[in-house]
Amino acid sequence: MNLIKVYIKQTDNAKDLPLPQYMSEEASGADLYANVLSDVTLNPGEYKLIPTGIMLELPFGYEAQVRARSGLAAKYGIGLVNGIGTIDSDYRGEIKVIMINWGEEPFAIKRGDRIAQLVFQKIEHVQFELSNNLTSTNRSSGGFGHTGV
């Protein structure tokens, strides 16, 4: 496995919280913890920005993806408003998670709860080149639902 070095800093009010950590040997994502000072309730249909108390310095060419925890989604209907949040390598601010309650009951977020996970991905930049013609394919411009149900 290729390990990359990621520098991490905690906010002053998050020093008692664990750093992100992988919960199993082959886990893809490292869990993030809620840095809330008191319980935060997400009512059904409500979303809130939940701080994690950490900031990262990623190497150029990498991103961190903030993803929902499947257990929270399956048991309580808790997810992320934007599906996957991207942390760019030049961002140095605190990571915050936009959580939403798609469930039917209020959901309480407590200090130190595992609320999301970080997955690290290598990225590539592309050079766009304007063209008047693109090669044809069998699909061509077939869009949403073009292959049937």
Summary of the structure (lengths in Angstrom):
residues: 149
radius of gyration: 18.9
end to end distance: 39.2
largest distance: 57.5
contacts: 350
relative contact order: 0.25
helix: 7%
strand: 36%
